Amino acid sequence: MNKKRIWTVCLITLTAFAAQYCEGKNISIVPEPREYKTLDLPDFAIDADTTVFYDGNCPVETYAAKHLKKSIKKHYNLNLSLANDLNGANKNTDGTKIILGVTENPLIKEFCKNNKIEINMELPGYDGFIIKNAQYKSSNIIIVLGANQRGVTYGTSVLFDLMKIKNEKLRCPAVYIRDWATIKWRGRPTEYVSLQTEDSLDTCVHSRINFIDIRDTNAPGGWAFCGSPAGVPIDKPKIKKVIDNAHARGIFVFGTVSCSVPEEKSEDVLKTFQEFIDVKADGLWASFDDMGPGKDSPKLIEQIIKFAQDNNITPDKIAITPPSGSYQEIDTVWNKQVVAVPQAEKMKWFFTRIPNKFDDDMMKKFGFESQLCWWHNWPRPKGGILNDFAGGRPLYDSKWAYYELLPLSAGWNNPSDQELLAAANYTDTVMLWQSRPADYDCHVLGLWAWNPQSHDFNAVSQTAYCYVFGKTAAPAVTLFDKKLSKVKTYFTTPLYKNVNPSLWPPRLLDVNDRPTVMEIFNEMDLLMQVIEQSAPKQSMLSNGNLKIDYLQPMRDIVRYGKKMTMLDYPEYTFKDFPDRMLALADQNNMECIKSEIKKIKADVEKQCRKISNDLTGLKYIDVYVKQWTDYVSDSDYWIAEYKKLQAQKTEAEQKRQEAKEKFEKAVKGDFSDLFKSQNKPADGKVLLEISSQTIHKGRYHARGIWAMGMFEDKAVAIASLPQENYKESDMAMLSTEVTIPNFTKRLYLEVYIAHIAKDSQTPPREDIRVSALRIDNKTIWNQDLNVPLKGWQINDITDVAKSGDKVTIRFLVSNRVIPEGYDTIVFFGPARLVER
């Protein structure tokens, strides 16, 4: 397809999409406010005679007024007047008056009374706002009220979104709006303080994110993954500026410190918290996270709570991230020990679990007074043209890699629409965790959390696109993302922590698709021209951030993508070359290997030179080129590779034999009594039977060394080994994928489970090791192994799985603490899905 035709098709598609999107969209606010009324008044003019009145003594209201003025100036080239004294609003002035303030402000109440404006001053809910247009005598008045100062910023942001050009003039429709947040606390912490820019904080306001955290370090790149290192001085001037900017927008700020420390460094933890308090942080965040539990965590948390009280910080303003193993699960020894510390039950406890009734009940059972706080590791993109898997990090010389805007389901535990809707009933605090510019992600999480019941991902996407690129470019960006998502399916792309030469650099899965792929990239190229032309004039971001964070990475995808499409990689022609060389090495046929190398050496080296030149700037290209250069070096390379392969096979076979012997020794004995009720029929209609052999063939994943295998033909056994030194986080898990059959009544997962434990201590200890069942990553059943067990374990999963869902059933054995002198065997299987 020639360029002219591509351009024509692109414009037609773009126009059609824009028309489809705009049709019927009378309300331009996302999410749609809970109360929205069109008033029987004409649209109000917003022009050079418009004045914004606000309380100049309030930094947040000052920000709201100035940001509204700045936004209108950039988008519509209009200069509003600002008046930082609400008393001035009572004077006669030309033009529309915009009045900003909190509902409790007596000056606003007096103004409304004097101007005969009837408005419900009752607080509109947490972080809520009210917008109302009114006329009195010759004045057009727009009132923006907030339940708190933060609500004023949200209302002002919505007011700007309401404005439209009509008949070449800027107008605001006459409306009454009242709205408030469902989930009170909506956050965006980050491991880089450099990401908490003024642009990103403006984005937080527009997306209704109301808390951030600060993690500072003097390490290269400023990476403070698990919090500021205890005892290392923070950069107070830099941090104070960020906190001041956040406070000016009404945003709550936590100071986060890494608490995985030995006991002698507990004072360093408090010292670093003090530094955050010195620069006016609002709350404290005790981070254990992937750094581990440290030493005597309960004692440290007790010290932190006392320190907070001495500084007038209440427990609900202390956040905590448990260590790995305890942030994924609620029912752990560490969590139960720490929550037992007085007042710790009131802290904000962050878990990576989707809020749900099962977990809510468990929190209450173990003494938590606060609700589960949801730490959502999201977004987690698949590997792309220029980004890695999950982290979305750039695989080339760039600050950021671009990938399409993703729904909340593209993160840990893959929450479904049903789960997201229910989550609001069981949490008051949510946050996202991903290191990239805030604009896409904050809009999706923040606007979902504001009102989960009305969440519309497509509408939220348009809001984010309009914010970042402007309304003119938004349809083009939507198409760009759709085409990016499609074009990636034609290529090899990186897997999780895997950028080896078999996947990277991206190559066409089928070289015959080259014309189709080039057409897509050409269309994306033309879309970029539309975006690059209009976005700098309309984006809410600074032009510098817009270019670095979005426009350049998007352009890079097109530029590199075209090159990747047209390159002739050696795999296209010589895909079976490595296997043929290994076969010849098996025969020790040196001459034939040399002959085969000679045939392709020149072509491969030429291809490698072009790949190196065209893909300059991409990471790991040298690894890929070296691999093929080695392939055509000489016969000695292939003899060495063959010997290495044979050694690996021998080692693997030896390990399999050792594992078999360990398993046979571990499960030696007469366990027939454990299986006497295994053949008990189900009470109900069996929809699906899952044999023990099927469970055994599933994916096996373990930390630590365990014995796993089929016990006779009865069940899968997972046994600990007496001589093994296990860690607290060690576990063994088998995963079996199934499709949920159609059901109309209640659905039950029934699994036959038996276990035995031998404890060197008397009486048997609790909370050493557990067995568990999960649907995907949701724990539906668990049992302490110190309790004798044999029989069918019946679990109602009606609310966890739907007909037709593909789910993974996980059979798990997991340590709670370091299990010295504690030997166990757990038998799983068979399993069945039963309707009744």
Residue pairs with C-beta under 8 A, 6 or more apart in sequence:
1 9
1 519
1 522
3 522
6 519
6 522
6 523
6 526
7 526
9 523
10 479
10 523
10 526
10 527
13 479
14 475
14 476
14 479
14 527
14 530
17 475
17 478
17 479
18 475
21 462
21 475
21 478
27 33
27 36
28 161
28 162
28 164
29 36
29 158
29 161
29 162
29 177
30 447
30 456
30 459
30 460
30 462
30 463
31 447
31 450
31 451
31 454
31 455
31 456
31 459
31 460
32 454
33 158
33 177
33 178
33 179
34 178
34 179
34 180
34 451
35 176
35 177
35 178
35 179
36 175
36 176
36 177
37 175
37 176
37 177
38 173
38 174
38 175
39 132
39 133
39 174
39 175
39 176
40 174
41 133
41 134
41 135
41 174
42 174
43 166
43 171
43 172
43 173
43 174
44 96
44 133
44 140
44 142
44 171
44 172
44 174
45 95
45 96
45 140
45 169
45 170
45 171
46 72
46 76
46 78
46 80
46 96
46 163
46 170
46 171
46 172
47 78
47 95
47 96
47 169
47 170
48 78
48 79
48 80
48 81
48 95
49 81
49 93
49 94
49 95
49 96
50 78
50 80
50 81
50 95
50 96
50 97
50 98
51 80
51 81
51 82
51 83
51 93
51 95
51 96
51 97
51 98
52 65
52 68
52 69
52 80
52 81
52 82
52 83
52 98
52 100
53 83
53 85
53 86
53 88
53 89
53 97
53 98
53 99
53 100
54 61
54 62
54 64
54 65
54 82
54 83
54 84
54 86
54 99
54 100
54 101
55 61
55 62
55 84
55 85
55 86
55 100
55 101
55 105
55 107
56 62
56 84
56 85
58 149
59 247
59 248
60 149
60 150
60 152
60 153
60 247
60 248
60 249
60 250
61 100
61 101
61 102
61 149
61 152
62 84
62 248
63 153
63 248
63 249
64 100
64 144
64 152
64 153
64 156
65 82
65 84
65 100
65 156
66 82
67 153
67 156
67 157
67 202
67 205
68 80
68 98
68 156
68 159
68 160
69 79
69 80
69 82
71 160
71 540
72 78
72 80
72 160
72 163
72 170
73 79
73 80
74 537
74 538
74 540
75 470
75 538
76 163
76 165
76 170
78 170
80 98
83 89
86 99
86 101
86 105
86 107
86 108
86 111
87 107
89 97
89 99
89 111
90 111
90 114
92 138
92 139
93 139
95 140
96 140
96 141
96 142
96 172
97 139
97 140
97 141
97 142
98 142
98 144
98 159
99 108
99 111
99 141
99 142
99 143
99 144
100 144
100 152
100 155
100 156
101 107
101 108
101 144
101 145
101 146
101 152
102 108
102 145
102 146
102 147
102 148
102 149
102 151
102 152
103 121
103 122
103 123
103 124
103 130
103 145
103 146
103 147
104 121
108 143
108 145
109 121
111 117
112 118
112 119
112 143
115 134
115 136
115 139
115 141
116 136
117 132
117 134
117 136
117 141
117 143
119 130
119 132
119 134
119 143
119 145
120 130
120 178
121 145
123 147
124 130
124 145
124 147
124 151
124 178
124 179
124 180
125 147
125 179
125 180
125 181
126 147
126 180
126 181
126 184
127 146
127 147
127 148
127 150
127 151
127 154
127 180
127 181
127 184
127 208
127 210
128 146
128 147
128 151
128 178
128 179
128 180
128 181
129 144
129 145
129 146
129 147
129 151
129 152
129 154
129 155
129 158
129 177
129 178
129 179
129 180
130 143
130 144
130 145
130 146
130 155
130 176
130 177
130 178
131 142
131 143
131 144
131 145
131 155
131 158
131 159
131 162
131 175
131 176
131 177
132 142
132 143
132 175
132 176
132 177
133 140
133 141
133 142
133 143
133 172
133 173
133 174
133 175
133 176
134 141
134 142
134 143
135 141
142 159
142 172
144 152
144 155
144 156
144 159
145 151
145 152
145 155
146 152
146 153
146 154
146 155
147 180
148 250
149 250
150 210
150 249
150 250
150 251
151 180
152 250
153 205
153 249
153 250
154 205
154 208
155 177
157 205
157 206
158 177
158 179
159 172
162 172
162 173
162 175
163 170
163 171
163 172
164 170
164 171
164 172
164 173
165 171
179 450
179 451
181 208
181 449
181 450
181 451
182 424
182 449
182 450
182 451
182 452
182 453
183 424
183 427
183 428
183 429
183 430
183 449
183 450
183 452
184 428
184 429
185 210
185 211
185 252
185 348
185 373
185 428
185 429
185 430
186 208
186 209
186 210
186 211
186 429
186 430
186 431
186 445
186 446
186 449
186 450
187 209
187 210
187 211
187 212
187 213
187 429
187 430
187 431
187 432
188 200
188 204
188 209
188 211
188 212
188 431
188 432
188 438
188 441
188 442
188 445
188 446
189 212
189 213
189 215
189 254
189 256
189 285
189 431
189 433
190 196
190 212
190 213
190 215
190 433
190 435
191 215
191 223
191 224
191 225
191 226
191 435
192 215
192 221
192 222
192 223
192 224
192 435
193 214
193 215
193 216
193 222
193 224
193 238
193 239
193 242
194 222
195 435
195 437
195 438
196 212
196 214
196 242
196 245
196 246
197 545
198 245
199 541
199 542
199 545
200 437
200 438
200 439
200 442
201 212
201 245
201 246
201 249
201 251
202 249
202 540
203 209
203 438
203 439
203 442
203 443
203 467
203 540
204 210
204 212
204 249
204 251
204 438
204 442
204 446
205 249
205 250
205 251
206 443
206 467
206 540
207 438
207 442
207 443
207 445
207 446
207 447
207 464
208 446
208 447
208 449
208 450
209 251
209 438
209 442
209 445
209 446
210 250
210 251
210 252
211 251
211 252
211 253
211 254
211 431
212 246
212 251
212 252
212 253
212 254
213 253
213 254
213 255
213 256
213 285
213 319
214 228
214 234
214 239
214 242
214 243
214 253
214 254
214 255
214 256
214 276
214 281
215 224
215 225
215 227
215 228
215 256
216 222
216 224
216 228
216 234
216 235
216 238
216 239
217 223
217 224
217 228
217 229
217 232
218 232
218 233
218 235
219 229
224 256
224 258
225 289
225 290
226 258
226 260
226 287
226 288
226 289
226 290
226 291
226 321
227 256
227 257
227 258
227 259
227 285
227 287
227 289
228 234
228 255
228 256
228 257
228 258
228 272
228 276
229 258
229 272
230 257
230 258
230 259
230 261
230 265
230 268
230 269
230 271
230 272
231 265
231 268
231 269
231 271
231 272
232 272
233 275
234 272
234 275
234 276
234 279
236 275
236 278
236 279
239 276
239 279
240 279
240 280
242 253
243 253
243 279
243 280
243 281
244 280
246 252
246 253
247 253
247 280
252 282
252 283
253 280
253 281
253 282
253 283
254 281
254 282
254 283
254 284
254 285
254 319
255 272
255 273
255 275
255 276
255 277
255 281
255 283
255 284
255 285
256 285
256 287
256 319
257 269
257 272
257 273
257 276
257 284
257 285
257 286
257 287
258 287
258 288
258 289
258 291
259 269
259 286
259 287
259 288
259 294
259 297
259 300
259 304
260 287
260 288
260 289
260 291
260 292
260 293
260 294
260 323
261 268
261 269
261 294
261 295
261 300
262 294
262 295
263 295
263 296
263 299
263 300
266 299
266 300
266 303
269 286
269 300
269 303
269 304
270 303
270 304
270 307
273 284
273 304
273 307
274 307
276 284
277 311
277 313
282 317
283 313
283 317
283 318
283 319
284 304
284 307
284 308
284 313
284 317
284 318
284 319
285 318
285 319
285 320
285 321
286 300
286 301
286 304
286 318
286 319
286 320
286 321
287 320
287 321
288 294
288 297
288 320
288 321
288 322
288 323
288 326
289 321
289 322
289 323
289 324
289 327
290 323
290 324
291 323
292 323
292 324
293 323
293 326
293 334
293 728
294 300
294 323
297 334
297 337
297 338
298 337
298 338
298 340
298 341
301 320
301 338
301 341
301 344
302 341
302 342
302 344
304 318
305 315
305 318
305 341
305 342
305 343
305 344
305 347
308 314
308 315
308 317
308 318
314 346
315 343
315 344
315 346
315 347
316 346
316 347
316 348
316 370
318 347
318 348
319 347
319 348
319 349
319 350
319 373
320 338
320 344
320 347
320 348
320 349
320 350
321 327
321 350
321 375
322 332
322 334
322 335
322 338
322 349
322 350
322 351
323 334
324 729
325 332
325 334
325 728
325 729
326 332
326 334
326 335
327 350
327 351
327 352
327 375
328 351
328 352
328 353
328 777
329 335
329 351
329 353
329 779
330 351
330 353
330 359
330 362
330 363
330 366
330 372
331 362
331 366
331 770
331 779
331 782
332 816
333 767
333 816
333 817
335 349
335 366
336 366
336 367
336 767
338 344
339 345
339 349
339 366
339 367
339 368
340 367
345 367
345 368
345 369
345 370
346 369
346 370
347 370
348 370
348 373
348 429
349 363
349 368
349 370
349 372
349 373
350 373
350 374
350 375
350 429
350 431
351 359
351 372
351 373
351 374
351 375
352 374
352 375
352 376
352 377
352 412
352 413
353 359
353 372
353 374
353 413
353 777
353 778
354 374
354 413
354 415
354 419
354 420
354 423
354 778
355 371
355 372
355 374
355 422
355 423
355 424
355 425
355 426
355 427
356 419
356 422
356 423
356 426
356 778
357 422
357 425
357 426
358 778
358 779
358 780
359 372
359 426
360 371
360 372
360 425
360 426
363 370
363 371
363 372
371 426
371 427
371 428
371 429
372 426
372 427
373 427
373 428
373 429
373 430
373 431
374 423
374 427
374 429
374 430
374 431
375 431
375 433
376 408
376 411
376 412
376 415
376 430
376 431
376 432
376 433
376 445
377 411
377 412
377 433
377 434
378 406
378 408
378 410
378 411
378 412
378 432
378 433
378 434
378 441
378 445
379 392
379 403
379 406
379 410
379 411
379 432
379 434
379 441
380 390
380 391
380 392
380 410
380 411
380 412
380 434
381 387
381 389
381 390
381 392
381 403
381 404
381 406
381 410
382 389
382 488
382 493
383 389
383 493
383 494
383 495
383 503
384 401
384 403
384 484
384 488
384 493
384 557
385 484
385 487
385 488
385 491
385 493
385 506
385 557
385 560
385 561
385 564
386 394
386 395
386 396
386 398
386 401
386 402
386 553
386 556
386 557
386 560
386 618
387 393
387 394
387 395
387 401
387 402
387 403
388 395
388 401
388 494
388 499
389 493
389 494
389 495
389 496
389 497
389 498
390 496
391 435
392 401
392 403
392 434
392 436
393 401
393 435
394 400
394 401
394 553
395 401
395 494
395 499
395 504
395 618
395 619
395 620
396 556
396 560
396 617
396 618
396 619
397 617
398 552
398 553
398 556
399 548
399 549
400 436
400 437
400 548
400 549
400 553
401 553
402 550
402 553
402 554
402 556
402 557
403 484
404 481
404 482
404 484
404 485
405 440
405 444
405 461
405 464
405 465
405 481
406 444
407 444
407 457
408 415
408 420
408 444
408 445
408 448
408 457
409 415
409 416
409 417
409 420
411 432
412 777
413 776
413 777
413 778
414 776
415 423
418 802
420 448
420 452
420 455
421 452
421 453
421 455
423 430
423 452
424 449
424 452
424 453
430 445
430 449
431 445
432 441
432 442
432 445
434 441
436 549
437 545
437 549
437 550
439 464
439 467
439 468
439 541
439 549
440 464
440 468
443 460
443 463
443 464
443 467
444 457
444 460
444 461
444 464
447 455
447 460
447 463
448 455
448 460
461 478
462 474
462 478
465 473
465 474
465 477
465 478
466 474
467 539
467 540
468 477
468 535
468 539
468 540
468 541
468 546
468 550
469 476
469 477
469 531
469 534
469 535
469 538
469 539
469 546
469 550
470 534
470 535
470 537
470 538
470 539
471 538
472 530
472 534
472 538
473 530
473 531
473 534
473 535
473 538
476 527
476 530
476 531
477 527
477 531
479 523
479 527
480 524
480 527
480 528
480 531
480 554
483 520
483 523
483 524
483 527
484 524
484 557
486 520
487 517
487 520
487 521
487 524
487 561
490 508
490 509
490 510
490 513
490 516
490 517
491 506
491 507
491 508
491 509
491 564
492 502
492 503
492 504
492 506
492 507
492 509
493 503
493 506
494 503
494 504
495 503
499 619
499 620
500 623
501 620
501 623
501 624
501 627
504 620
504 624
505 564
505 611
505 615
505 618
505 620
505 621
505 624
506 564
507 564
507 567
507 569
507 571
507 572
508 514
508 517
508 564
508 565
508 572
511 572
514 565
514 566
517 565
518 562
518 565
518 566
521 558
521 561
521 562
521 565
524 557
524 558
524 561
525 558
525 562
528 551
528 554
528 555
528 558
531 551
531 554
532 551
532 555
535 546
535 550
535 551
536 543
536 546
536 547
539 546
541 549
541 550
560 615
560 618
563 614
563 615
564 615
567 607
567 610
567 611
567 614
567 615
568 607
568 610
569 607
569 611
570 577
570 600
570 603
570 604
570 607
570 608
570 628
570 631
573 600
573 603
574 600
574 604
577 596
577 600
577 631
578 631
580 596
581 593
581 596
581 631
581 638
581 641
582 638
582 641
582 642
582 645
584 592
584 593
584 596
584 638
585 593
585 638
585 639
585 641
585 642
586 642
588 639
590 635
590 639
593 635
593 638
594 634
594 635
597 631
597 632
597 633
597 634
597 635
600 632
601 632
604 628
604 629
604 631
604 632
605 629
605 632
607 628
608 625
608 628
608 629
611 621
611 624
611 625
612 621
612 622
612 625
615 621
630 637
631 637
659 707
659 708
659 709
660 709
662 707
662 721
663 707
663 708
663 709
663 717
663 719
665 707
666 707
666 717
666 719
666 720
666 721
666 825
667 707
667 709
667 711
667 717
667 719
667 825
671 711
671 754
671 756
671 825
671 827
673 790
674 754
674 756
674 790
674 827
675 714
675 715
675 752
675 754
675 790
675 827
676 790
677 790
677 791
677 792
678 714
678 715
678 752
678 830
680 792
682 750
682 832
682 834
683 834
683 836
684 748
684 834
684 835
684 836
685 834
685 835
685 836
686 832
686 833
686 834
687 741
687 742
687 743
687 747
687 832
687 833
687 834
687 835
688 738
688 741
688 832
688 833
689 830
689 831
689 832
690 736
690 738
690 809
690 829
690 830
690 831
690 832
690 833
691 829
691 830
692 710
692 713
692 714
692 715
692 716
692 828
692 829
692 830
693 710
693 713
694 736
695 716
695 734
695 736
695 811
695 828
695 829
695 830
695 831
696 709
696 710
696 716
696 734
696 829
697 736
698 734
698 735
698 736
698 737
699 734
699 735
700 708
700 732
700 733
700 734
700 735
701 732
701 733
701 735
702 708
702 730
702 731
702 732
702 733
703 727
703 729
703 730
703 731
703 732
704 724
704 726
704 727
704 730
704 731
704 732
704 815
705 721
705 724
706 718
706 719
706 720
706 721
706 724
706 732
706 813
707 717
707 718
707 719
707 720
707 721
708 716
708 717
708 718
708 719
708 732
708 734
709 716
709 717
710 716
710 717
711 717
711 827
714 827
714 829
715 752
715 754
715 827
715 828
715 829
715 830
716 734
716 811
716 827
716 828
716 829
717 825
717 826
717 827
717 828
718 732
718 734
718 811
718 813
718 825
718 826
718 828
719 823
719 824
719 825
719 826
720 726
720 769
720 819
720 822
720 823
720 824
720 825
722 823
726 815
726 818
726 819
727 815
727 818
728 815
728 816
728 817
728 818
729 815
730 814
730 815
731 812
731 813
731 814
731 815
732 812
732 813
732 814
733 810
733 811
733 812
733 813
733 814
734 810
734 811
734 828
735 808
735 809
735 810
735 811
736 808
736 809
736 811
736 831
737 806
737 807
737 808
737 809
738 806
738 807
738 808
738 809
738 833
739 804
739 805
739 806
739 807
740 747
740 801
740 802
740 803
740 804
740 805
740 806
740 807
740 833
741 803
741 833
742 803
742 804
743 798
743 803
743 833
743 835
744 835
745 835
745 836
746 796
746 798
746 835
746 836
747 796
747 797
747 798
747 801
747 833
747 834
747 835
748 794
748 795
748 796
748 797
748 833
748 834
748 835
748 836
749 773
749 775
749 780
749 794
749 795
749 797
749 809
749 831
749 832
749 833
750 792
750 793
750 794
750 795
750 831
750 832
750 833
750 834
751 773
751 792
751 793
751 795
751 811
751 828
751 829
751 830
751 831
752 791
752 792
752 793
752 827
752 828
752 829
752 830
752 831
753 771
753 783
753 789
753 790
753 791
753 793
753 826
753 827
753 828
754 789
754 790
754 791
754 826
754 827
755 771
755 783
755 785
755 788
755 789
755 790
755 824
755 825
755 826
755 827
756 788
756 824
756 825
757 764
757 769
757 785
757 786
757 822
757 823
757 824
758 822
758 823
758 824
759 765
759 768
759 786
759 821
759 822
760 820
760 821
760 822
761 821
764 786
765 786
765 822
766 784
766 786
767 784
767 816
767 817
768 784
768 785
768 786
768 815
768 816
768 817
768 819
768 822
769 784
769 785
769 813
769 814
769 815
769 816
769 819
769 822
769 824
770 782
770 783
770 784
770 785
770 813
770 814
770 816
771 782
771 783
771 785
771 789
771 811
771 812
771 813
771 826
771 828
772 779
772 781
772 782
772 783
772 810
772 812
772 813
772 814
773 779
773 780
773 781
773 782
773 793
773 795
773 809
773 810
773 811
773 812
774 780
774 808
774 809
774 810
774 812
775 797
775 800
775 801
775 807
775 808
775 809
775 810
776 807
776 808
776 810
777 810
778 800
780 795
780 797
780 800
781 793
781 795
783 789
783 793
785 813
785 824
785 826
801 807
809 831
811 828
811 829
813 824
813 826
